[in-house]
């Protein structure tokens, strides 16, 4: 077991981008650069277990641009 919690990652990503218009705009630029479509990060609610699949799918669709963003921003 790696000890990595996917639910925590999805929630952290949501809150990282939710309150900052500048971060969202920066991610949108990385999506254009990586030739992926920008879509909002979806919030996962622990009481609605089906929301985890939707949130993880959204992260995986934008994985290349999210990785580029995190590497270049140093986060």
Number of C-alpha atoms within 10 A of each C-alpha: 3 4 5 8 8 12 16 11 12 21 18 14 16 18 13 13 17 15 10 11 10 10 15 18 13 14 22 20 15 22 21 12 11 15 12 15 12 18 14 15 22 20 18 21 14 11 7 8 11 11 15 19 12 15 22 19 14 17 21 12 14 21 16 15 24 19 13 16 19 11 10 10 10 7 7
